[in-house]
Amino acid sequence: MTQPAALAVTAKLAWVTLDGVAQLVSRPRIRFDRESGQILSISLASEGDSATPEGELLHDLGHALLLPGMVNAHSHAFQRAIRGATHTLGPHSPSSFWSWRSAMYEVANTLDPEGVYAQTRACFAEMLTRGITCVGEFHYLHHAPDGTRYADPNELSRQVIRAADDVGLRLCLLEVYYARSGAQAKGPLPEQRRFCDGSTDAYLARVDELRALASPMLSVGVAPHSVRAVAADELARLAAHANAHGLPIHAHVSEQPLENQQCQAEHGRTPLQVFADAGCLAGPRAFTAVHAIHVTASDLELLRNQQVCACPTTEADLGDGIVPAAAWREHGATISLGSDSNAVIDLVQEARLLEMHERLRQQARLCLRDDQGRVAPVLLAAATTGGAQALGRPELGRLAVGSPFDALAIDLDHPTLRGVDGQLALDAVFLAGTAEPISQVWVAGRRRR
Amino acid sequence: MTQPAALAVTAKLAWVTLDGVAQLVSRPRIRFDRESGQILSISLASEGDSATPEGELLHDLGHALLLPGMVNAHSHAFQRAIRGATHTLGPHSPSSFWSWRSAMYEVANTLDPEGVYAQTRACFAEMLTRGITCVGEFHYLHHAPDGTRYADPNELSRQVIRAADDVGLRLCLLEVYYARSGAQAKGPLPEQRRFCDGSTDAYLARVDELRALASPMLSVGVAPHSVRAVAADELARLAAHANAHGLPIHAHVSEQPLENQQCQAEHGRTPLQVFADAGCLAGPRAFTAVHAIHVTASDLELLRNQQVCACPTTEADLGDGIVPAAAWREHGATISLGSDSNAVIDLVQEARLLEMHERLRQQARLCLRDDQGRVAPVLLAAATTGGAQALGRPELGRLAVGSPFDALAIDLDHPTLRGVDGQLALDAVFLAGTAEPISQVWVAGRRRR
């Protein structure tokens, strides 16, 4: 007996996109191709119509809320290794972003290829259990600690790919270009040597080699680290290459005030203006400004139809400040979310804190609302479609015909949801919850948790 | 065969208080009386010395970090009923604290005695699974919705006691006095009628009746709701009674700017100064100012050796603002934590966000540090000993000889802690985690989860 080519899934409630409109529905039947994982149809059959085609399985997830798999738009996987390790003041270490960075560099420089693989795999595995089905890995450990190339210059990128492949997570490898320690510097600090390719040519050769590996599970983006680490002429070179090949561009933007001051001193412009002038915002894919916290009124005008990636738990941990998410939305930017340092791996918390940090700043409620006055769908979108757009994968982050069945199931019997009306479960999770009640995770139609 | 009178517990790691010093130790043997739950001894025997007295059980919790049970210093249990329910903007409802309060009042007025019991029990049960072993319930639903007394005027307080008793949670019943809707009002709004006793005499008679029920599992405190709801002469009357009987006093203080403006208009003083002038800070127990967000430099001078109760998840949800916890500590106040609206029930998150909100405001790291530069012990103390002091139960919140064995075990094999050095587990939980890895909870020596 041959296995049927399609599988159908249902659940008490699901957040699906029908005719382009994302909505909460009861007991839909979502059919997808077993081989490719692609969604073939979504039907809201009344109970009388619910007979399955002969031999086709209907898998009922029961008392659960089915959501699209979440897309994590900004991660440094290896930094999970210092979870919990940077919260004691040392005799010589002031408590700042910059001292945190020193501690992080120390760990970065202990990792050999197997270490990169092991840390990345552990991190990616945790992501998958938390309902993240695609990650944008902002990857900057490229070479040996002293800067020497491995036999394969893409050795460490391949270890990241291997880790994603082994756990079954979709990966957008955001290859980082890093050239110098700051505006005044000709090159990197010793502890930054392994981040550096030495030339844009060498870097782009690596990117092109990785592009050749592209598949539904793997894509590639171009990531000039920041205006600190990349000179303006190099930025222009990277932007031209990315734009010519339709690759997304991601960069750290205005995470710390010092970075803005140094950029003004070097360029007489804000970091975002420097990226814009280099052509980073002119491509077929949206540019993603990661953090974009300390921005000016004119910066806010620059990202219409572009992307901001907020990482609220990391931005709090590192004392960065609050992403002005409401202002970015008003100016036409789309918000995505990242787990960044991976101290916390939970996009539900990132989404909740995006709204809660705005409430703290504005001393008001319901800061990020859709046109029906609802907050939860905005937060869910940041965790799903926002990330998908940022990674140049607009088919992801939604349960829609033609998209892959990347999904998570929230257990409505979880203690935090007991007694909560199912119609309010999305609000209860995204405005009061965490990723904890996620009980099942599917990628490309395969159950991974 | 008779059961031995004592039980000993051990675990890979535990946070215990030895000779008055709280510290992380490996494999202690904590012996407690089976009947009373009181800790008899804590020994750090080397392995050779670890034989148990004949017939005495040694219960090994294994690869776990044992912590004192957490003390939740501020809760409105019934508000769990609106978890997730207040995050859509209605056509006539602006998005503010005050419109949230209207939604909350609506639910408050639907609850009959069994409803109060059911909601409170569900809430307390969730607290217990999250490692909370004692709660200060700031209880203000006293009478029927129209203000009519039940046959027993303490009917609803008894339902709260019943709920705590049924789930096995220690309770400090913070009986609320509520008299008016605001500075200009002679009485309550219609929807506030059930909060009101009508006179301090009637209220204090209820308090005295409840005091007679006191036990190791139940204590009582006096809670003038706020300067909005209580006139100055009544405050003085309540303070005198509380101080005469050694009862803790709790009140909402400066949660919203509007409250401060109205207080200045009525009294020409800040809310905290009004409480001080009424004698609320002069008793044998510390006064607890709940929230204490919008405070002045002279307010900061008032709470030396007194208490501030922060409720970060609720204070974000309601757009209240950030408790200046670092400034309060510098001025000699002790911080405790509350789950307040119970949208989130997780004192680990409250503790983490106490520090993280400060980092966002100060744009710095390690804001709340002990004299060894460590953050995690300060956050743990807020969740344990801080709350115990606020509730007038200084023996709670610590694993020490003479204290009851109220404890929680954190599973060091939880996915969020996998690969984290045990010595950093406390930091990983309190600075990057949630209550999720709590796998066992004990109250008075009895396992409750």
Interface residues (C-beta under 8 A of the other chain):
Chain A: R80 A81 R83 G84 A85 T86 H87 T88 L89 G90 S95 S96 F97 S99 W100 A122 A125 E126 T129 P257 T313 E315 A316 D317 L318 G319 D320 G321 I322 A343 V344 I345 M356 H357 R359 L360 Q362 Q363 A364 R365 L366 C367 R369 Q372 G373 R374 V375 A376 P415 T416 R418 G419 V420 D421 L424 A425 L426 D427 A428 V429 L431 A432 G433 T434 E436
Chain B: R80 A81 R83 G84 A85 T86 H87 T88 L89 G90 S95 S96 F97 S99 W100 A122 A125 E126 T129 P257 T313 E315 A316 D317 L318 G319 D320 G321 I322 A343 V344 I345 M356 H357 R359 L360 Q362 Q363 A364 R365 L366 C367 R369 Q372 G373 R374 V375 A376 P415 T416 R418 G419 V420 D421 L424 A425 L426 D427 A428 V429 L431 A432 G433 T434 E436
